[in-house]
């Protein structure tokens, strides 16, 4: 499972994150000059909708487009514009922007109330899935989105994953990547999360995400 986090500028924290191979997730509101901190580390490009939601401001399409024009081609993936917690507005925004951004690896940010039927038209166009939405809905639907992504061979990412419990949920569901902001601030927190990630990498679950006994399958999924 690939781990992403907000850009860390503290050298001690960056050194700790490098031990597990964390990548950056940046967006239109990333600190000025953030590329100077990359150091060859791969990154993904968010759309900034969550930052807008937290600040209580409208989504800035021009700022997002400028970020895509400058950094989109080198990004692992780019999140289509969305509106936090709003299914219909997100689908409309994603439809509007998909044609503009075609050619990039795009992820649809699924929001509360969305179904597989909502996501499939985008998946058929090659889009992956970014699991957003409210906390309760997100945790409940992680397995469904992970299974949908696996079935269709697309990238599934989960946003706002800052606890070991939530990391485990993503891991055993089969999510390909996740992001969190907590590890980018304190080196001690990054070291603690790294320890759990390494332990998870070594674990073999008794049952896989499809409910099959792993030991009946030779011990592997």
N, C-alpha and C positions, 0 to 999 in steps of 0.2 A: 504494500500500500504506500502510495507516494504522499509525503507530508509537505504542505505549504504553510507559510505564515507571513504575517505582515513584515515589511522591511525592517530589519534590525540594524541599528547604526552603532551599537556598543560592540567593541571588538571582542570582548570576552564572551558575550552572548553569541556573536556570529561564529566564533571558534567552536562553541559547544554545539550549535545547530549543524555545523559542517560535519560533525562526527556521525550524524545519522543521514546526512544528505538532504536536509530540508531545502525546499525551493521557495521562492518568493511569490506572493500574490500581491499585485499592485493595481492601481487604477488611476482615474483622472485626478484624484486628490492625493496622490503619492507625494512625498516630500520632494521639493525642487532638487534636481541633480541626482535623483535616485539611481540612475544608471551607473554612476561612478562607484556605487556600492556592490554592483553585481558580481564582479570578480569571476566571471565565467559561470555563475550559478543560473540555472534555468528559472523561468518565471511564467506566471499566468496573468492574464489581464482581466480584472473585474470591471464592471460598468459604472461603479460609484453609487448605485441606487441605495445601498445600505447606508452609506455616509450621508446621502441626502435625507434619508428617512430619519436618521439620528439627529441631524441638524434642523429638521423641519423645513427643508427647502425643496424646490422643484428640481426634478432631474434635468441636468444640463447636457442636452444632446450634442451641442457643439464641442463642449469640452471632452466628452467621450469620444467623438469622432476624431478629434485631434490626437487623442491618446492612441487610438487604433491606427491612424495614419502613420504615426511615429514608431509605435512599438508592437502593433498587431502581428506582423509577419513572423517575428521571432518568438512570439508567445506560444506556450504549449497549447493554450486554448483561450478563447475570449467569451465572456458571458454576455449573451444578448440582453439588451435593456429590459428591465422589469420594474414592477411596482410592488413593494413589499406587502405581502398579505392580500393582494388583490388579483384574483385569478383572471378575470376578464380583461382588465387593463394590461396585465402582463402578456396575455396572448395577443392582444392587439399591438402592443409595442414590439414583441418578438417578431410578429409577421411583418410589420413595417420595416424593421431593421435587417431582417434576414437577407433580403435582396441586395441591400447596400454592402453587406459584409461577406457575401458569398465568396468562397475561396479560402476562408480561414476556418480553423477548427472551432466551431461554435458550440456553446452549451446553452440550453434552454433552462432558465431559472424557474423551477416548478414552485408554485405557491399554494397556500391553503385551499383545499377543495379541488385541485387539479386531479385528473384521472389519466390513466394510460391513453385513453382515446384523445385527450387533449394534446399529449406529447407525441403521439405516433406520427402525425403529419410532419413534424420537425425532425424526428428520428429518421424518417424515410428520406429526408434531404441530407442526412449525414450528421445531424446535430447530436451532441451528447446531452447529459442531464446534470444540472447543478441543483442539488437539493437545498432549497431555501425554505421560506415559510416560517410560521411560528414554531416555537420549540416543541410543544406537545405534538403538533401535527407532523413535524419533521421526524422526530424519533419514531413515531408510529408507522410512518410510511417508508422509512429507509429500506427495509427489506424488499418492498414492492418495487421501488425504483431501481434498486440494485439488480433484481431479477429481470426487470424489463430491459435494462441496459445490457446485461449478459446475453439475453435471448437475441438481441438485435446487434450485438457486437459494437456498442458505442461506449464512450467514456462516461462514467458516473462519478461525480464529485459531491461531497457534502460540505456545506459551509458552516461556520461557527461551531467548530468542534474543539472545545477547550478543556475537556475533562477526560480522565482515563476511561470512565464508564462509557462515554460517548464514542471514544476511539475504538473500544472493544466492539460496540454495536456496529460500527462501520466495517471493522475488520471481518467479523463473522458473517455479515450480510453480503460481503463481496464487493464493497465500494472500492473503486480504483484509487481515489485520492480524497484528501480532506484538507481543510485549512482551519487555523486558529490564530488568534492574536496574542494570547497569553505568553507564549514561549519567546516572543520577540523582545520582551522587556527585561526579564531577569534570567541570567545564566543558570541560576540554581533551579528555577522552574523548568528551563529547557533540559537540564541534565536529568531531572526527575522523569519528565515525559519521555525522553530518549530511552531511559532504563526500561520503562514499560513497553515501548515500541519494540525494543530488541527482544524482550521476553515474549511478546505476542508473535514475533516472527518465528520463534522457536517452537511455539505451541502447535499441537495438532488437535483439533476439536473432536470430541466423540461423535458428534453428528454435524454434517455440513449444513449449509443454508437451505438445502432441499429436503432436509429431514432424513437423509440417508446415513446409515452407520458407516463412518469412515474406515473402521477396522474390517468391515465386510468388503471394503473396496481396496484392500491392501494398505490401509493406513493413510491414504491420501485422497484428496478430492479429485 
